[in-house]
Amino acid sequence: MNLFSELGIEFWHWWILACLMLVLEMLLPGIIFLWLSVAAAAAGFVVLLVPDVSVELQLIAFGVFSVLSFVIGRRFFRPARSGAQEEDVSSTRSSLVGKTTVLTEKTTNGRVRQNVYGSSWVLKSDEELVEGQKVRVCGIEGSTLLVEAVKADDPD
């Protein structure tokens, strides 16, 4: 007695399975259901092209397409690494040296925290500076920008 002989799986069953896998892909972390969805859609196309294919062969095709889509997907769509590379960080940081900004608060003990070009930094100065003072980044120590007041006669 054949276990799958009574099942009548049509091409659209595979496509519904592919859609369900895409929904799971959106709801769950990871990327495995995307590749299974591609495999189910491919199995559906096989059944569409060859309607008399047995259920066993459909399942084997789904398994082969799953492995192929996973291998191809991992090769061409590698997930991006989280975090920045060290050279990216240093080049971004060093690009701040020489830039100017305006203080949004006065310094306390020569320090103030504020956003500079989209990132939050501690600004450190040798002298007390007032709100609205234009400052130039002259160096970086860890996560602290070393700044100096821009004199009125200094060109930007």
N, C-alpha and C positions, 0 to 999 in steps of 0.2 A: 504494500500500500504506500503510495507516494504521499509524503507529508504535505507538499505544496500543490498537488494536482487540483485541489478544489479552489485554490486562490486564483482569482482573475485580476492580476495587477495590470492596469492600463498605463499609458504614458503619462496621463494627467495625474495619476496617483504619485508618481515620482516628482512631478512639478509642484504638487501641493506640499510634499515632503521638503522639497527645496525651499519653498516659501517659509515653511515652519522653521527650518534650520536658519534662515536669514533673520527671522524674528528672535530666535534664541541667540544668535550672534549679537543682535542689538541689546539684548537684555543681560547677557552674561559677559564677564571679562574673558579675554583671550580672543583667539582668532580661529580656532579649530572648526567651529560650526560654519564658517564661510566656505572652507574647503569641502566640508561634507555637503553643503548646499550645491556647490559646483558639481560635485560627483553625482548627486541625485538628479540634477538637471540633465547631466550628460547621459545618465542611465535612462531618463525619460526620452531623450532624443533617440537612443538606440531602440527603445520599444516603439517609438513613433515610426522609425525607418523599417524595423523588422517586427511587425506586430505579433508574429507567432513564436517569438522567443520564449523559452521556458522561464519560469520564476527562478529556478536555480541559476540559470545563466544571467538573469537580471541581477540577482544578488551578487554573483561573482563580478559582473561588470561594475556594479556599484562599489564593491571592495577595491577593484583595480583602479577605478577612477578616483576613489578616495585617496589612495596612496599616491597616485600621480599628481593630483591637485595639491596635496600637501607638500610633496617634494618640490614641485614647480613653484608653488606659492612661497615656500620658505626660501627658495633660491632667489627669486626676483623681488619679493616684497618683505625683506627683512625688517623687523621692527626697529625703529630708531632707538639708539641708546639714550637712556635717560641721563640728564646732567650734561654739562658742557665739557668739552675737552680742555685740558690745561692751557693749551696755546690759545684757544678761543677766549678764555677768561683773561689771560695776561694781555692779549691784544686789545680786548675791550677796555680793560682797566687802564692800560697805558694810553689809550686814545683819549681819556679824560684829562690827562695832564695838559695844561695850557688852556683848557676851556674855562669860560667864565660863567658865573651864575649870580643871582641876586639873593641875598639872605631873606628868608621869610620871617625869621625871628632873630632877636639879638643873641649873641653868644653868652654862655654862662661858663666861667672858668675857661674861656677860650674854645668852648665846644658847643655845637648845636647839631641836632639831627634834622635833616630835610631831604626831600627828593631832589636828585640831580640827574637830569636826563633820563627820567623814568625809573630810577632805582633809589632806594632809601640809603643814605650814607650819613655817617657822623663826620661833620666838618670840624677840623681842628686848626686853630690859629694861635700864633704867639701873642696876639693882642686881642683885647675885647673889641668886638665889632657890633654895629647897630643894625637893626632891621632895615632893609632896603639897601644895605651896603653891597656894592658890586665886588665880588671876590674872584680870584683866579686860582685854579687847582695847580699847585706847584709840586705835588708828590702824592704818593700813596703808601700808607703803612697798614697792611692787613685790610681791614674793612673801614679804614678811616682815610678821608681825603684831607691832605694838608693844604690849607688855603692861605692866601695872603690878600690883603686889601688892594684893590685896583685904585691907583691914584687918579685924580681927575685929568691930569695931563698925560697919562699913559695911553697909548693907542691899544685897541683891542687886539 
